[in-house]
């Protein structure tokens, strides 16, 4: 009878299973740990304690973005570099205002000023020579509308600014997100606890003890790459021929936190790349020992 009850409890506690078509991502290299599916740990118990675990994952769209662009300029003197780079940066800033970027949402960070060198080659004599200076700056922009990022990149290219350093994703209300996940976790926790108590005829005594682990994962750490192609081999290859290898493009794709092992994934069907929030909640209860 106990085996039947346990099997029913197992069926009730299993979460939905997520799957997807392999697609071309199957060409990427994987390590062993990537292929291990995580199981859901519903509870563990002894004759005097019950430990219940809840794991939640939230896919959250960012409230704003921080775009960082890199600008560099060389010249014969530091002053020459400054005049030219400032002109390009000022033109860029003026154009960004046309798409609604305010000046107080933009900051220009001076990075470095260095001397640059080249080689002067004369017959059998190669001499290193002073070629001038290079100044580097970063333009940091607070962007509230994601569609403006491509517009900013286009404006940057018109001013010979091609280095897209990074895009940071930001949420303003992390405390509200935590409260939302904690409330959701408490509902799942209560359901798991009641399932156990009812099916195994146990009784809680005293006050529970709880601990949680709350963290978030940014998109920049979640991109993977692969190369999908088929190649052939040349038999009887002769050294008199030149073997030219064709270019094989690499593909990059967003591969967020694996959904396996979570009791619930919130916004699991939202295709927008954002920040992923994880809450692990563990609660320990004292339970009344069974009478002998």
N, C-alpha and C positions, 0 to 999 in steps of 0.2 A: 504493500500500500504506500509506504514512504517513497519507494522508487517512482511510482506513478505520480505522486504529488510533486516530487522534485522535477520530473520531466515536464509536467504542466507549467510549473513555475518558470522553467527555462524557456518554454515556448512563449509565454507571456512577456518575458523580459527582453527578448531579442529585438534589437532596433532594426529599422529598414536597412537593406543592403544596397549600396550604391555601386554601380558599374558603368563602364563606358567602352565604346569601341576602341581598340588599340590605336588605330590610325598610324601615321608615320612616326609618331614618337617612339615606337618600338625599336627604332634604329639606334636610339641613344644608348650609351653605356650606363649600366646600373651596377651599384654595389649590392652586396647581399642584403643589407638592412633595408634597402628600398623595397625589396620584394616580400618582406615580412609583414603580413597584415596584423594589425593590433586587434585584440579581442576586448570586449567590454567586461570590465570587472564590476559586477553588480553588488556583490557583498562578500564578506568572509565572516565567519563566526566561530566562537568557542562555546564552552558550556556557560560562560559568564559575560561574554561581550559580543556585540554585533558591530561590524564596521561596514558602512555603506559608502560607495564611491559614485560620484556623478562627474561626467566629463562633457563640457559644452564647447561648441565652436561657433563663432559668429563671423560672417562675412560682412564687413561694414564699408560702405562707400566713403571716401575721404571728404571732409568739409572744405579743404583747401589744399593747394599744392605749392611747393617751393621749387622753382626752376632755377638752376645755377648754370650760367653760361661762362665760357672762358674766352678771354680776348688777349691777344699778344701782338706786339708791334716792335719791329726793329728799326733802327735809324743810326745816323752817324754820331749822334750825341744823345744824352738823356733828355735834354730839352726837346730835341727833334722828335724823339719817341713819344714824349708826353703830348706834344701838340697834335700829332697824328692820331694817337689812341684816344685822346679826349674828344677829338672831332668825331670819330666813329661812334664812340659811346654816347655823346650828346645827340647825334643824329638818331641813334637807335631809341633813346629815351623819348625824344620828341615824337617819333612815329608810334611808340607804344601807347601814348596818351590818346591816340585816335581810336584805339580799340578799348578804351576805358581803364587802362592801367594808371593808377594815381602815383604821383611821385613818392608819396610816403609808403608805398608798397614795393619800393625798389631801392636797392642799395648797391653801390659800387665799392668793391673791396680791392685795395691795392695789394698785389701778391708779391712781386719781386722786380728787381732791376739788376740785370747781369750783363757782363761783357760777353760778346760773341767773337769767335775766331774762325778763320778759314785757312786754306793752304794755298800758297803761291808756288806753282810748279813751273820750273824753268829747266829745260833739258834734264840733266841728272840731279838737279838740286830741288828739294822740296822744303819750303820754309813756312812755318806757321806765322800768320799775320793777324793783326788786330783788325776786325771788320766793323766794329761798332758796338751798339748796345741793344738790349731787348728788355721791354717792360711788359709784365703780365698783370692783368686785372680780372676779377670775377664780377659778373653782374648777377645779383641775387634778387629774384622777383617773387613776390607773394601773388599767387594766381588762384582766384576763387572759382572761375569757370574753366573746366578742363579743356573745353574747345579752344580756349585762348592760347594754349601751349603751342599748338601747331602754327597759329598766327604769329606768335612771338618768334618761333624758330625761323619762319619765313622772313620776318622783318630783320632778324639777326643776319641771315645770309645776304641780304641786300647791303649790309654794312660790313661784309667780309668777316663775320663772326660765325664760325662753324663748329666750335667745340661745345657740344651739349654735355656738360659734366654730369649732371644728375637731376632727377626729379624726386623730391621727398613728398610723402603722403602724410597728411595731418588731420586728426580729429580733435575738435575743441572740447568735447564733452566726455572724456574718458571715464570720469566718475559716474556719469549717468549710464554709460555702457556697462560698467561693472555692476551697478545696482540692478540693471535689467537682467544680466546673466545670473546674478545671485538669486533673484526672485524666481527665475525659471528653474534654476538648479534645486531650489527648495521644494518646488512642486514635484519634480522627478524623484527627489530624495524621499519625500513623504510617501509616494506611491511604492517605491522599492521597499521601504521599511514596512509598510502595511502588508505588502505581499508576503514578505518573509514571516512576519508575526502571525498572520492568518494561516499560512500553509504549514508552519512548523510549530504552531501553538505555543509561542513564547510570549513573555511579558517584559516590557521595559521598566526599569527602576532607576531612580535618581535622574540627574541631568546629563544631557549629551555633551560631548567634547568635539569640537570641530576645528579643522584647519583648511585653508584654501591656497591655491597657487594660481595667480592671475597674470597673464602676460600676453603680448601681442607680437605679431609677425608682419614685417613690412614687405611689400612686393619686391624690393630690390634684391632680397635674399632668395627669392623663389623662382627665378628664371632658369630654365634648363636649355641645353643646346643639343642638336643632333645633326647628322649628315645622312641624307637618304639618297643612295645611288647604288647602281650595280656596275661593276667593272669587269673587264676581261683581261686575260693574260696573253702575252706574245710568246709563242714557242720558237725555239731556234733563233733567239735574239742575237743579232750580230753587233759587235762594237762599231761597225762601220755606219750604223744608223743612229740617228738621234731620237731618243724616246721622249716625247713631250707629253706631260701629264696634264689632262684637262682640269680646269678649275671646278672644285666641288663646293658649292655654297653650304654654309651652315645655317640652320634654322633655329631661332630662339622662340621659346614659348613660356607663358606663365603657368607654373605648376604649383598651386597652392598647397597648404597643409592637407595631408591625406585624411579623408573623412572617416577612415576605419578607426574603430575604437571609441567613437563619441556616441553618447546617448542621444544627442540631438545636434543637428547642424542648422543654424538659423540663417536664412537667406541663401540656402544651398543652391538655388537655381538662378541666382543673380549673376549674369555674365560679366558685370563690371568689375575690373580689377580694383581691389581696395585693400584695407588693412584687416587682418584676421586676428580675432581676439579669442583667447582660450582661457577657460575657467575649469580648474580641477578642484572639486569639493569632496572632502572626506570627513565623515561624522562617525564617532564611536559612541555606542550606547552600552550601558550596563544592562544586562538582562537577568531575570530571575532564574536561578538554577533549577533544573528539573528535579523533582523529588524522587528519591530512590524508592 
